[in-house]
Amino acid sequence: MQGPLPLYTEYASKVLHSWTSLRICMNEGSGGPNTLQKVNTLIEQMHTVACRLKDEEKLADFLEDYLDLELNMICEDDSIPEVAKLLMDGAHLVRDNRLSELRMKMDSLPSPCDLNKCQSQSNVIEFEGDAEDSQSSESGTEEGHDVEMNE
């Protein structure tokens, strides 16, 4: 039998790999050449992140920011709160040592959809202004983030 953290990591991996928006992001490489590494880091750190945030709304905000800042993706459907709820529910089951329930929850997750049946949507935003205005500073800290991930 697996310990709680490897089981949660497996659960988080299944949740995130079942998330169509994230799978499209991975397939398109929208986070650059390290997209898969960024997704794997997210999976590996998810238990720590969920435990620190303790709230599915804060976790949803974290996921939204991570998708935007790390993976260059804006998710316009209502899937982020749903994914955050699944991830937080799993963290609570680990916290309460209800690992058999976590295993059952993991086994009941839907299989990922066939991405070939998904329609791609591209939105191009034209920027009017100086090139200097479009450069962002990378100070290493972001306002509003409660959690730092170790890479």
Backbone as ProteinMPNN parsed JSONL, in Angstrom:
{"seq_chain_A": "MQGPLPLYTEYASKVLHSWTSLRICMNEGSGGPNTLQKVNTLIEQMHTVACRLKDEEKLADFLEDYLDLELNMICEDDSIPEVAKLLMDGAHLVRDNRLSELRMKMDSLPSPCDLNKCQSQSNVIEFEGDAEDSQSSESGTEEGHDVEMNE", "coords_chain_A": {"N_chain_A": [[0.845, -1.195, 0.0], [0.487, 2.235, -0.797], [2.045, 5.17, 0.623], [0.668, 8.196, 2.122], [1.479, 10.667, 0.798], [2.703, 9.952, -1.771], [0.409, 8.735, -2.847], [-1.406, 10.865, -2.903], [-0.054, 12.515, -4.713], [-0.203, 10.948, -7.005], [-2.968, 11.005, -7.307], [-3.38, 13.808, -7.694], [-1.984, 14.086, -10.073], [-3.581, 12.544, -11.784], [-5.982, 14.006, -11.671], [-5.134, 16.494, -12.744], [-4.116, 15.712, -15.251], [-6.437, 14.891, -16.401], [-7.751, 17.171, -16.894], [-8.98, 19.048, -19.354], [-8.295, 21.639, -20.317], [-5.685, 22.013, -19.303], [-4.404, 19.885, -20.522], [-4.566, 20.622, -23.214], [-2.944, 22.864, -23.124], [-0.49, 21.616, -22.471], [-0.183, 20.026, -24.737], [0.032, 21.951, -26.729], [2.249, 23.285, -25.87], [2.274, 25.745, -24.578], [3.518, 26.97, -22.463], [6.096, 27.32, -23.179], [9.345, 25.811, -23.937], [9.696, 24.34, -21.628], [7.259, 23.42, -20.73], [6.114, 20.883, -19.983], [7.754, 20.218, -17.825], [7.071, 22.282, -16.08], [4.396, 21.649, -15.559], [4.749, 19.157, -14.34], [6.167, 19.983, -12.057], [4.173, 21.458, -10.813], [2.378, 19.374, -10.202], [3.967, 17.795, -8.457], [4.317, 19.558, -6.324], [1.77, 20.034, -5.433], [0.425, 18.971, -3.132], [1.706, 20.263, -0.982], [1.134, 22.927, -1.648], [-1.705, 22.913, -1.531], [-2.083, 22.282, 1.177], [-0.951, 24.52, 2.417], [-2.58, 26.61, 1.51], [-5.196, 25.861, 2.215], [-7.833, 26.27, 1.414], [-10.303, 25.994, -1.035], [-11.024, 28.078, -2.757], [-8.855, 29.847, -2.628], [-6.966, 28.119, -3.645], [-7.965, 27.809, -6.221], [-7.528, 30.409, -7.174], [-4.733, 30.404, -7.065], [-4.171, 28.371, -8.976], [-5.225, 29.574, -11.279], [-3.526, 31.811, -11.509], [-1.067, 30.45, -11.815], [-1.458, 29.088, -14.23], [-1.672, 31.294, -15.929], [0.73, 32.838, -15.491], [2.91, 30.997, -15.568], [2.321, 29.127, -17.567], [1.26, 30.504, -19.624], [-1.506, 30.692, -20.218], [-4.921, 31.371, -20.324], [-7.725, 30.425, -18.728], [-10.951, 30.21, -19.671], [-13.265, 28.918, -19.038], [-15.384, 27.343, -16.558], [-13.776, 25.581, -15.2], [-11.592, 25.767, -13.448], [-12.337, 26.273, -10.639], [-13.622, 23.804, -10.204], [-11.562, 21.915, -10.549], [-9.857, 22.778, -8.514], [-11.466, 22.18, -6.307], [-11.573, 19.36, -6.426], [-8.836, 18.788, -6.007], [-8.422, 19.912, -3.458], [-10.271, 18.459, -1.943], [-9.057, 15.945, -2.084], [-6.673, 16.498, -0.678], [-7.733, 16.959, 1.851], [-8.701, 14.417, 2.454], [-6.282, 13.021, 2.676], [-5.18, 14.402, 4.846], [-6.965, 13.609, 6.837], [-6.361, 10.984, 6.965], [-7.763, 9.178, 5.348], [-7.268, 7.215, 3.295], [-8.177, 5.071, 1.731], [-10.583, 6.054, 0.802], [-9.605, 8.134, -0.75], [-8.311, 6.68, -2.734], [-10.555, 5.418, -3.896], [-11.895, 7.682, -4.822], [-10.042, 8.59, -6.667], [-10.089, 6.463, -8.473], [-12.609, 6.825, -9.486], [-12.498, 9.044, -11.065], [-13.061, 10.709, -14.189], [-11.993, 9.508, -17.414], [-9.498, 11.08, -19.458], [-10.561, 13.291, -22.098], [-10.678, 12.899, -25.698], [-8.378, 14.76, -27.27], [-8.315, 15.338, -29.952], [-10.88, 15.802, -30.673], [-11.47, 18.256, -29.749], [-12.02, 21.743, -30.224], [-9.816, 24.205, -31.274], [-9.108, 27.44, -30.079], [-8.014, 30.578, -30.841], [-6.989, 33.642, -29.638], [-5.948, 36.689, -30.641], [-4.353, 39.409, -29.406], [-3.98, 42.692, -30.111], [-1.39, 44.942, -29.519], [-1.017, 48.247, -28.731], [1.397, 50.541, -28.527], [4.584, 51.453, -27.094], [7.413, 49.31, -27.47], [8.927, 49.163, -25.21], [7.09, 49.535, -23.181], [5.809, 47.121, -23.083], [7.458, 45.312, -21.926], [8.078, 43.234, -19.148], [8.913, 43.254, -15.702], [10.924, 40.915, -14.019], [10.859, 40.184, -11.067], [10.797, 38.105, -9.361], [9.015, 37.872, -7.333], [5.544, 37.961, -6.773], [2.705, 39.945, -6.323], [0.048, 39.079, -4.134], [0.42, 36.341, -4.102], [0.411, 33.55, -2.088], [1.943, 31.372, -1.826], [5.028, 29.896, -2.562], [6.591, 28.006, -5.064], [8.874, 25.353, -5.134], [11.352, 24.873, -7.46]], "CA_chain_A": [[0.0, 0.0, 0.0], [1.229, 3.48, -0.893], [1.91, 6.16, 1.674], [-0.279, 9.254, 1.773], [1.947, 11.679, -0.156], [2.737, 9.421, -3.144], [-0.961, 8.498, -3.298], [-1.973, 12.17, -3.256], [0.613, 12.969, -5.938], [-0.82, 10.177, -8.093], [-4.317, 11.559, -7.445], [-3.253, 15.137, -8.301], [-1.578, 13.867, -11.458], [-4.745, 12.084, -12.547], [-6.899, 15.148, -11.777], [-4.597, 17.501, -13.657], [-4.011, 15.156, -16.6], [-7.798, 14.75, -16.918], [-8.243, 18.532, -17.118], [-8.825, 19.312, -20.785], [-7.569, 22.901, -20.537], [-4.26, 21.802, -19.048], [-3.9, 18.968, -21.552], [-4.364, 21.419, -24.429], [-1.752, 23.671, -22.841], [0.668, 20.731, -22.586], [-0.096, 19.609, -26.132], [0.456, 23.108, -27.523], [3.503, 23.812, -25.348], [2.067, 27.185, -24.39], [4.429, 27.466, -21.433], [7.45, 27.311, -23.709], [9.98, 24.495, -24.047], [9.651, 23.645, -20.334], [5.858, 23.277, -20.33], [5.885, 19.625, -19.257], [8.455, 20.331, -16.545], [6.268, 23.172, -15.238], [3.224, 20.886, -15.136], [5.222, 18.156, -13.377], [6.471, 20.697, -10.812], [2.874, 21.748, -10.207], [1.87, 18.119, -9.639], [4.812, 17.398, -7.327], [4.17, 20.511, -5.221], [0.356, 20.305, -5.18], [0.027, 18.691, -1.752], [2.234, 21.361, -0.169], [0.36, 24.126, -1.983], [-3.06, 22.755, -0.995], [-2.016, 22.35, 2.646], [-0.671, 25.907, 2.825], [-3.7, 27.496, 1.186], [-6.282, 25.362, 3.063], [-9.137, 26.74, 0.961], [-10.37, 25.73, -2.48], [-11.076, 29.342, -3.498], [-7.465, 30.312, -2.741], [-6.292, 27.193, -4.56], [-8.416, 28.174, -7.568], [-6.78, 31.623, -7.54], [-3.353, 29.977, -7.318], [-4.137, 27.662, -10.258], [-5.441, 30.559, -12.337], [-2.275, 32.568, -11.643], [-0.025, 29.563, -12.325], [-1.718, 28.892, -15.654], [-1.391, 32.541, -16.631], [2.118, 33.289, -15.377], [3.888, 29.957, -15.904], [1.968, 28.348, -18.749], [0.766, 31.433, -20.641], [-2.832, 30.236, -20.591], [-6.049, 31.902, -19.568], [-8.808, 29.453, -18.789], [-12.171, 31.004, -19.657], [-14.427, 28.142, -18.623], [-15.518, 27.263, -15.097], [-13.116, 24.356, -14.751], [-10.59, 25.985, -12.394], [-12.882, 25.954, -9.312], [-13.904, 22.368, -10.122], [-10.279, 21.236, -10.353], [-9.401, 23.15, -7.169], [-12.262, 21.417, -5.337], [-11.085, 17.978, -6.439], [-7.506, 18.748, -5.389], [-8.551, 20.196, -2.026], [-10.936, 17.293, -1.349], [-8.025, 14.919, -1.932], [-5.768, 16.904, 0.409], [-8.448, 16.745, 3.115], [-8.723, 12.973, 2.711], [-4.943, 12.668, 3.171], [-5.063, 14.982, 6.191], [-7.779, 12.803, 7.751], [-5.885, 9.603, 6.822], [-8.816, 8.39, 4.703], [-6.585, 6.893, 2.042], [-8.994, 4.193, 0.887], [-11.535, 6.941, 0.127], [-8.853, 8.843, -1.783], [-8.115, 5.71, -3.82], [-11.848, 5.267, -4.582], [-12.149, 8.945, -5.528], [-9.137, 8.597, -7.814], [-10.573, 5.471, -9.432], [-13.873, 7.279, -10.069], [-12.283, 10.197, -11.937], [-13.275, 10.375, -15.602], [-10.825, 9.417, -18.295], [-9.331, 12.296, -20.267], [-11.232, 13.274, -23.397], [-9.826, 12.844, -26.882], [-8.086, 16.136, -27.67], [-8.562, 15.503, -31.383], [-12.266, 16.228, -30.834], [-11.593, 19.61, -29.199], [-11.757, 22.836, -31.146], [-8.838, 25.165, -30.785], [-9.51, 28.829, -30.196], [-6.889, 31.487, -30.647], [-7.321, 35.056, -29.553], [-4.771, 37.525, -30.802], [-4.588, 40.737, -28.86], [-3.034, 43.653, -30.663], [-0.879, 45.871, -28.515], [-0.635, 49.542, -29.275], [2.271, 51.224, -27.581], [6.009, 51.24, -27.283], [7.922, 47.993, -27.088], [9.421, 49.263, -23.836], [5.951, 49.416, -22.284], [5.336, 45.752, -23.021], [8.389, 44.461, -21.196], [7.72, 43.103, -17.74], [10.057, 42.978, -14.83], [10.86, 39.608, -13.383], [11.48, 40.397, -9.767], [10.811, 36.858, -8.595], [7.889, 37.838, -6.415], [4.303, 38.454, -7.337], [1.756, 40.329, -5.299], [-1.113, 38.234, -4.039], [0.754, 34.92, -4.014], [0.652, 33.091, -0.733], [2.752, 30.164, -1.848], [6.098, 29.802, -3.543], [6.871, 26.619, -5.41], [10.294, 25.046, -5.301], [11.619, 24.21, -8.744]], "C_chain_A": [[0.88, 1.244, 0.0], [1.025, 4.34, 0.341], [1.022, 7.294, 1.203], [0.229, 10.243, 0.719], [2.091, 11.137, -1.576], [1.332, 9.165, -3.704], [-1.617, 9.817, -3.7], [-1.349, 12.689, -4.553], [0.047, 12.237, -7.152], [-2.227, 10.702, -8.381], [-4.266, 12.915, -8.151], [-2.869, 15.016, -9.772], [-2.771, 13.45, -12.31], [-5.751, 13.216, -12.727], [-6.397, 16.117, -12.84], [-4.464, 16.979, -15.088], [-5.38, 14.873, -17.215], [-8.403, 16.102, -17.282], [-7.945, 18.921, -18.562], [-8.021, 20.581, -21.05], [-6.068, 22.724, -20.353], [-3.652, 20.875, -20.096], [-3.665, 19.694, -22.87], [-3.105, 22.262, -24.289], [-0.489, 22.828, -23.015], [0.893, 20.332, -24.041], [0.445, 20.728, -27.02], [1.803, 23.665, -27.067], [3.431, 25.297, -25.052], [2.967, 27.796, -23.32], [5.879, 27.48, -21.889], [8.037, 25.912, -23.712], [9.943, 23.688, -22.746], [8.228, 23.422, -19.84], [5.637, 22.017, -19.504], [6.567, 19.642, -17.897], [7.652, 21.208, -15.579], [5.025, 22.46, -14.719], [3.634, 19.839, -14.107], [5.584, 18.787, -12.036], [5.181, 21.022, -10.075], [2.313, 20.503, -9.525], [2.649, 17.739, -8.382], [4.601, 18.287, -6.104], [2.718, 20.693, -4.769], [-0.063, 20.036, -3.739], [0.483, 19.812, -0.828], [1.426, 22.627, -0.399], [-1.032, 24.044, -1.362], [-3.07, 22.868, 0.527], [-1.761, 23.769, 3.132], [-1.87, 26.812, 2.602], [-4.963, 27.148, 1.969], [-7.687, 25.708, 2.587], [-9.21, 26.576, -0.553], [-10.469, 27.006, -3.313], [-9.665, 29.915, -3.683], [-6.674, 29.411, -3.687], [-6.697, 27.489, -6.007], [-7.683, 29.423, -8.055], [-5.331, 31.284, -7.877], [-3.24, 29.301, -8.683], [-4.306, 28.631, -11.427], [-4.17, 31.37, -12.592], [-1.166, 31.71, -12.244], [-0.206, 29.335, -13.826], [-1.322, 30.129, -16.449], [0.104, 32.853, -16.654], [3.139, 32.259, -15.853], [3.608, 29.271, -17.24], [1.337, 29.192, -19.851], [-0.61, 31.031, -21.154], [-3.864, 30.9, -19.704], [-7.211, 30.958, -19.805], [-10.126, 30.214, -18.629], [-13.413, 30.192, -19.315], [-14.465, 28.094, -17.095], [-14.794, 26.062, -14.514], [-12.141, 24.578, -13.596], [-11.167, 25.715, -11.002], [-13.188, 24.465, -9.133], [-12.63, 21.577, -9.846], [-9.749, 21.532, -8.952], [-10.165, 22.368, -6.107], [-11.795, 19.97, -5.276], [-9.742, 17.859, -5.722], [-7.585, 18.982, -3.882], [-9.251, 19.045, -1.311], [-9.929, 16.172, -1.114], [-7.067, 15.235, -0.803], [-6.429, 16.693, 1.764], [-8.526, 15.258, 3.458], [-7.37, 12.49, 3.228], [-4.781, 13.156, 4.603], [-5.795, 14.122, 7.227], [-7.429, 11.323, 7.699], [-6.97, 8.667, 6.271], [-8.329, 8.004, 3.304], [-7.39, 5.966, 1.142], [-10.058, 5.011, 0.151], [-10.851, 7.725, -0.991], [-8.639, 7.932, -2.987], [-9.418, 5.539, -4.608], [-12.182, 6.52, -5.396], [-11.287, 9.012, -6.79], [-9.636, 7.633, -8.891], [-11.858, 5.917, -10.125], [-13.713, 8.497, -10.98], [-12.488, 9.798, -13.393], [-11.96, 10.283, -16.361], [-10.713, 10.712, -19.088], [-10.056, 12.167, -21.605], [-10.196, 13.198, -24.52], [-9.609, 14.273, -27.376], [-8.321, 16.379, -29.156], [-9.99, 15.974, -31.659], [-12.501, 17.64, -30.3], [-11.305, 20.632, -30.283], [-10.782, 23.788, -30.499], [-9.356, 26.567, -31.04], [-8.3, 29.686, -29.941], [-7.415, 32.901, -30.62], [-6.028, 35.838, -29.637], [-5.136, 38.916, -30.311], [-3.526, 41.659, -29.422], [-2.664, 44.647, -29.584], [-0.475, 47.146, -29.21], [0.181, 50.265, -28.23], [3.712, 50.923, -27.904], [6.395, 49.846, -26.844], [8.417, 48.01, -25.656], [8.298, 49.076, -22.835], [5.52, 47.973, -22.102], [6.269, 44.829, -22.261], [7.983, 44.423, -19.738], [8.97, 42.844, -16.933], [9.852, 41.631, -14.183], [11.585, 39.701, -12.062], [11.526, 39.136, -8.927], [9.709, 36.787, -7.566], [6.689, 38.44, -7.111], [3.384, 38.824, -6.187], [0.595, 39.358, -5.314], [-0.817, 36.755, -3.951], [1.081, 34.572, -2.574], [1.677, 31.976, -0.685], [3.829, 30.292, -2.911], [6.344, 28.334, -3.81], [8.355, 26.454, -5.608], [10.477, 24.347, -6.625], [13.017, 23.675, -8.744]], "O_chain_A": [[1.888, 1.304, 0.704], [-0.002, 4.264, 1.016], [0.659, 7.358, 0.028], [-0.531, 10.621, -0.172], [1.643, 11.794, -2.516], [1.093, 9.355, -4.897], [-2.305, 9.885, -4.719], [-2.052, 13.244, -5.398], [-0.158, 12.84, -8.205], [-2.63, 10.831, -9.536], [-5.018, 13.151, -9.096], [-3.372, 15.76, -10.615], [-2.95, 13.943, -13.424], [-6.315, 13.376, -13.81], [-7.148, 16.513, -13.732], [-4.68, 17.731, -16.038], [-5.479, 14.64, -18.42], [-9.459, 16.161, -17.913], [-6.787, 19.1, -18.939], [-7.153, 20.59, -21.922], [-5.275, 23.224, -21.15], [-2.507, 21.066, -20.506], [-2.688, 19.422, -23.567], [-2.303, 22.361, -25.217], [0.475, 23.276, -23.637], [2.028, 20.306, -24.516], [1.218, 20.481, -27.946], [2.432, 24.434, -27.794], [4.404, 26.025, -25.248], [3.152, 29.012, -23.284], [6.788, 27.635, -21.073], [7.317, 24.934, -23.514], [10.141, 22.473, -22.77], [8.017, 23.253, -18.64], [5.033, 22.08, -18.434], [6.016, 19.134, -16.921], [7.566, 20.903, -14.39], [4.642, 22.645, -13.564], [2.942, 19.653, -13.106], [5.336, 18.191, -10.988], [5.103, 20.879, -8.855], [1.828, 20.575, -8.396], [2.053, 17.401, -7.359], [4.696, 17.816, -4.971], [2.461, 21.431, -3.818], [-0.839, 20.81, -3.177], [-0.285, 20.262, 0.022], [1.072, 23.322, 0.554], [-1.488, 25.0, -0.735], [-3.969, 23.484, 1.099], [-2.304, 24.176, 4.159], [-2.146, 27.689, 3.42], [-5.722, 28.041, 2.347], [-8.65, 25.454, 3.311], [-8.291, 26.971, -1.271], [-10.04, 27.016, -4.466], [-9.324, 30.406, -4.759], [-5.819, 29.882, -4.437], [-5.865, 27.427, -6.912], [-7.266, 29.49, -9.212], [-4.769, 31.803, -8.842], [-2.335, 29.608, -9.459], [-3.616, 28.52, -12.44], [-3.783, 31.59, -13.739], [-0.406, 32.184, -13.089], [0.755, 29.38, -14.594], [-0.711, 30.024, -17.512], [0.674, 33.102, -17.717], [4.134, 32.623, -16.479], [4.531, 28.883, -17.955], [0.928, 28.666, -20.886], [-0.86, 31.027, -22.36], [-3.7, 30.98, -18.487], [-7.623, 30.727, -20.941], [-10.386, 30.796, -17.576], [-14.516, 30.74, -19.306], [-13.658, 28.742, -16.428], [-15.162, 25.575, -13.445], [-11.889, 23.648, -12.831], [-10.542, 24.984, -10.233], [-13.032, 23.926, -8.038], [-12.621, 20.675, -9.008], [-9.248, 20.633, -8.276], [-9.579, 21.939, -5.114], [-11.637, 19.415, -4.189], [-9.534, 16.942, -4.928], [-6.888, 18.318, -3.115], [-8.871, 18.688, -0.196], [-9.946, 15.526, -0.066], [-6.685, 14.343, -0.046], [-5.766, 16.295, 2.723], [-8.429, 14.886, 4.627], [-7.314, 11.643, 4.119], [-4.305, 12.421, 5.469], [-5.314, 13.93, 8.344], [-8.109, 10.498, 8.309], [-7.073, 7.511, 6.682], [-8.894, 8.407, 2.288], [-7.299, 6.061, -0.082], [-10.398, 4.701, -0.991], [-11.439, 7.955, -2.048], [-8.773, 8.367, -4.131], [-9.4, 5.517, -5.839], [-12.685, 6.428, -6.516], [-11.751, 9.439, -7.848], [-9.608, 7.952, -10.08], [-12.169, 5.45, -11.221], [-14.681, 8.938, -11.599], [-12.137, 8.688, -13.793], [-10.959, 10.898, -15.994], [-11.72, 11.366, -19.359], [-10.153, 11.077, -22.17], [-9.003, 13.407, -24.305], [-10.545, 14.92, -27.847], [-8.507, 17.524, -29.57], [-10.282, 16.483, -32.741], [-13.613, 18.16, -30.391], [-10.457, 20.418, -31.15], [-10.908, 24.132, -29.324], [-9.961, 26.846, -32.075], [-7.63, 29.53, -28.921], [-8.196, 33.305, -31.482], [-5.129, 35.672, -28.814], [-6.115, 39.513, -30.76], [-2.329, 41.44, -29.237], [-3.516, 45.127, -28.836], [0.309, 47.133, -30.159], [-0.322, 50.565, -27.147], [4.017, 50.224, -28.87], [5.774, 49.27, -25.95], [8.343, 46.998, -24.958], [8.514, 48.521, -21.757], [4.928, 47.629, -21.079], [5.915, 43.685, -21.98], [7.594, 45.437, -19.159], [9.951, 42.287, -17.426], [8.73, 41.256, -13.841], [12.759, 39.348, -11.945], [12.207, 39.089, -7.903], [9.488, 35.728, -6.978], [6.826, 39.333, -7.946], [3.295, 38.1, -5.195], [0.198, 38.869, -6.372], [-1.74, 35.969, -3.74], [1.914, 35.212, -1.931], [2.22, 31.669, 0.377], [3.566, 30.743, -4.026], [6.311, 27.513, -2.893], [9.016, 27.318, -6.185], [9.827, 23.335, -6.891], [13.449, 23.079, -9.73]]}, "name": "protein", "num_of_chains": 1, "seq": "MQGPLPLYTEYASKVLHSWTSLRICMNEGSGGPNTLQKVNTLIEQMHTVACRLKDEEKLADFLEDYLDLELNMICEDDSIPEVAKLLMDGAHLVRDNRLSELRMKMDSLPSPCDLNKCQSQSNVIEFEGDAEDSQSSESGTEEGHDVEMNE"}
